[in-house]
Amino acid sequence: MGSQMKNICSDLGAEYQALHDLVSGLNENKWYFKTPFFQWTIFDEVAHIAFFDHEALLAVEDPVRFKARSRKIMEIVVSSDPWPEQFNRMLEPETPDTLLSYWYRTRTRLLEHFGAMKPGDRLPWYGPDMSVRSFATARLMETWAHSQDIFDTLKKKRRDTNRLRHVAHIGVNTFQWSFKLRNLTVPSIGPRVELSSPDGGQWEWGQPDATNRVWGSARDFCLVVTQRRNVADTRLKWQGKHAGQWLAIAQAFAGIPQDGPIPAERVF
């Protein structure tokens, strides 16, 4: 594995393994428990990660085929049809055991490819091409967010790690995106973001003298930007009109505009 991609690949692999460990011991009945994420089942959540890891693998190994499939997938995304049913029909596995085996093979190959590439290499995706580093970081963010749905469903406490920095970084970088996605005027200057990390340190983004500020725990920030919590149900603090507006609409993931939970909807 190239040294330039070693850290992000190690963190992505650890995030994958954390999700695998969470669900691998579940009895089959629990796989079909509904989560608070649009009533997707736990099976749907893991299948979603496996499906898009497969598409990511396709983007690396066969970009032409990926682009052809991406048109069909985007049609599903913008349609009114439920995503899980549509995507699950495009997957090979139909049971939890076969899904886990399929996902393991897929993500292992994907990590091998990522590790052999340079951070700035470009890959096609839905929308503009992405650097490999950004691509891997986005896969980590998606895995972390959908894992949270399962932790919530199973009422299990999650141990935070410094891998949250990747999720928080995407959250900060999608400040403008969150406004553009909703055809809102984009503030000319981004906010200052100061987050306490799981190991007791502090992560910072933006200008120290910015008039719009957000501060609090990295966990709370990541839950808000991935739309797993309403900001009112966290201890995040903010200052400035644009900072407050952003936290109400923050969306760290691609696709169509989505609304996060309303206050008290996802409190565990």
C-alpha positions in Angstrom: 0.0 0.0 0.0 1.4 3.4 -0.9 2.3 5.6 2.1 0.2 8.5 0.8 -3.1 6.6 1.0 -2.1 4.4 4.0 -3.8 6.4 6.7 -7.2 6.9 5.0 -7.3 3.3 3.8 -6.5 2.1 7.4 -9.3 4.3 8.8 -11.8 3.3 6.1 -11.0 -0.4 6.7 -11.5 0.1 10.4 -14.9 1.8 9.9 -15.9 -1.1 7.6 -14.8 -3.6 10.2 -16.7 -1.8 13.0 -19.9 -2.1 11.0 -19.2 -5.7 10.1 -18.6 -6.5 13.8 -21.9 -4.7 14.8 -24.1 -6.8 12.6 -22.3 -10.1 12.1 -23.7 -11.6 15.3 -27.3 -10.6 14.8 -29.9 -13.2 14.4 -31.8 -13.1 11.1 -34.9 -11.6 12.7 -33.0 -8.5 13.8 -31.6 -7.9 10.3 -35.1 -6.8 9.4 -35.7 -4.4 12.2 -36.6 -1.0 10.9 -34.2 1.8 11.5 -35.0 5.5 12.0 -33.5 6.3 8.6 -36.6 6.4 6.4 -37.7 3.0 7.9 -34.9 1.2 6.1 -34.1 -2.2 7.7 -30.7 -3.1 9.0 -30.4 -5.3 5.9 -31.1 -2.3 3.7 -28.5 -0.2 5.5 -25.7 -2.7 5.0 -26.8 -3.5 1.5 -26.7 0.2 0.7 -23.0 0.4 1.8 -22.2 -2.8 -0.1 -24.0 -1.7 -3.2 -22.1 1.6 -3.4 -18.8 0.0 -2.5 -19.5 -2.2 -5.6 -20.2 0.9 -7.7 -17.0 2.5 -6.4 -15.1 -0.7 -7.3 -16.6 -0.5 -10.8 -15.5 3.2 -11.1 -12.0 2.0 -10.5 -12.0 -1.1 -12.6 -14.4 -0.3 -15.4 -15.2 3.4 -15.6 -17.1 3.0 -18.9 -19.5 0.5 -17.4 -19.8 2.5 -14.2 -20.9 5.6 -16.2 -23.5 3.5 -18.0 -24.9 2.1 -14.8 -24.8 5.5 -13.1 -27.5 6.8 -15.4 -29.9 4.1 -14.3 -29.0 4.6 -10.6 -29.6 8.4 -10.8 -33.0 7.7 -12.3 -33.8 5.6 -9.2 -32.5 8.3 -6.9 -34.7 11.0 -8.3 -37.7 8.8 -8.7 -40.4 8.3 -6.1 -39.7 4.5 -5.8 -38.2 3.3 -2.5 -34.4 3.1 -2.9 -33.8 -0.1 -0.9 -36.2 -2.2 -3.0 -34.6 -0.9 -6.2 -31.0 -1.2 -5.2 -31.5 -4.6 -3.5 -32.8 -6.0 -6.7 -29.5 -5.0 -8.4 -27.5 -6.8 -5.7 -26.4 -10.5 -5.8 -27.0 -11.4 -2.2 -30.4 -12.0 -0.7 -29.6 -13.2 2.8 -27.6 -11.6 5.6 -24.8 -14.2 5.4 -24.4 -13.9 1.7 -24.6 -10.1 1.9 -21.7 -10.0 4.5 -19.6 -12.3 2.4 -20.3 -10.3 -0.8 -19.5 -7.0 1.0 -16.3 -8.3 2.5 -15.0 -9.4 -0.9 -16.0 -6.1 -2.5 -14.6 -3.8 0.1 -11.3 -5.8 0.3 -10.7 -5.3 -3.4 -11.7 -1.6 -3.2 -9.2 -1.0 -0.4 -6.5 -2.7 -2.3 -7.1 -0.4 -5.3 -7.3 2.7 -3.1 -4.0 1.8 -1.5 -2.2 1.4 -4.8 -3.4 4.8 -6.1 -2.2 8.4 -5.5 -4.4 10.7 -3.5 -4.9 13.1 -6.4 -5.9 10.4 -8.9 -9.4 11.0 -10.3 -12.3 8.7 -10.3 -15.8 9.1 -11.9 -18.8 9.4 -9.5 -22.3 10.8 -9.5 -21.6 14.4 -10.5 -18.0 15.7 -10.9 -15.0 13.3 -10.7 -13.4 13.0 -7.3 -9.9 12.5 -6.1 -9.2 9.1 -4.6 -8.5 10.6 -1.2 -11.9 12.4 -1.3 -13.5 9.2 -2.6 -12.2 7.1 0.2 -13.2 9.8 2.8 -16.7 9.9 1.4 -17.0 6.1 1.7 -15.9 6.4 5.4 -18.5 9.1 6.0 -21.3 7.0 4.5 -20.3 3.9 6.4 -20.2 5.9 9.7 -23.6 7.5 9.1 -25.4 4.3 8.2 -23.8 2.5 11.1 -25.3 5.1 13.4 -28.7 4.2 12.2 -28.0 0.6 13.3 -26.6 1.6 16.6 -29.7 3.6 17.3 -32.0 0.7 16.2 -30.2 -1.7 18.5 -30.0 0.8 21.3 -26.2 0.3 21.6 -23.8 2.9 22.7 -21.1 3.7 20.2 -17.5 4.3 21.0 -16.2 7.4 19.2 -12.8 7.4 17.5 -10.6 10.0 15.8 -11.9 8.6 12.5 -14.6 11.2 13.1 -12.2 13.8 11.8 -12.8 12.6 8.3 -16.6 12.9 8.7 -16.3 16.4 10.2 -13.9 17.5 7.4 -16.5 16.5 4.8 -19.2 18.3 6.9 -17.2 21.5 6.9 -16.3 21.2 3.2 -19.9 20.8 2.2 -20.9 24.2 3.8 -21.5 25.8 0.4 -22.9 22.6 -1.1 -25.7 22.6 1.5 -26.9 26.0 0.4 -26.5 25.4 -3.3 -28.4 22.2 -3.1 -31.5 24.1 -2.0 -31.0 27.0 -4.3 -30.2 29.3 -1.4 -27.8 32.2 -1.5 -24.3 30.9 -0.5 -22.6 33.0 2.2 -19.4 34.4 0.9 -17.4 33.4 4.0 -17.6 30.1 5.7 -17.9 29.7 9.5 -15.2 29.0 12.1 -15.7 25.4 13.3 -14.1 24.3 16.6 -14.7 20.7 17.7 -13.5 18.7 20.7 -12.1 15.3 19.4 -12.7 11.9 21.1 -9.1 11.9 22.4 -9.4 15.2 24.1 -7.9 17.4 21.5 -9.4 20.1 19.3 -10.0 20.3 15.6 -10.4 23.6 13.9 -11.5 24.9 10.5 -12.0 28.4 9.1 -10.7 31.8 10.1 -10.3 32.5 13.8 -12.0 35.9 13.5 -15.0 34.7 11.5 -18.3 36.2 12.7 -20.2 32.9 12.2 -19.0 30.1 14.5 -19.9 26.6 15.4 -18.4 24.8 18.4 -19.0 21.6 20.4 -18.1 17.9 20.2 -17.0 16.3 17.0 -19.6 13.6 17.6 -22.5 16.0 17.7 -21.3 17.9 14.7 -21.0 14.7 12.6 -24.4 13.6 13.7 -25.9 16.9 12.5 -24.1 17.2 9.1 -25.0 13.5 8.3 -28.6 14.3 9.3 -28.6 11.7 12.1 -29.7 14.2 14.7 -31.4 17.6 14.7 -29.1 20.3 16.1 -31.6 21.0 18.8 -31.0 17.5 20.2 -27.2 18.1 20.5 -25.0 20.3 22.6 -23.6 22.2 19.6 -23.4 25.9 19.9 -23.3 28.5 17.2 -23.0 32.2 16.6 -24.2 34.1 13.6 -27.2 33.9 11.2 -25.4 31.8 8.5 -24.0 29.3 11.0 -27.5 28.6 12.4 -29.0 28.4 8.9 -26.3 25.9 7.9 -26.8 23.6 10.8 -30.5 23.4 10.0 -29.8 22.3 6.4 -26.4 20.7 6.6 -26.0 17.8 4.2 -22.6 16.1 4.0 -23.6 13.5 1.4 -24.3 13.8 -2.3 -27.7 13.4 -4.1 -31.0 15.3 -3.9 -31.8 17.6 -0.9 -32.8 15.7 2.1 -34.4 16.9 5.4 -32.9 15.7 8.6 -34.9 14.6 11.7 -37.1 17.1 13.4 -36.4 18.0 17.1 -36.8 15.0 19.4 -37.4 12.6 16.5 -34.0 10.8 16.9 -33.1 10.9 20.6 -31.6 7.8 22.0 
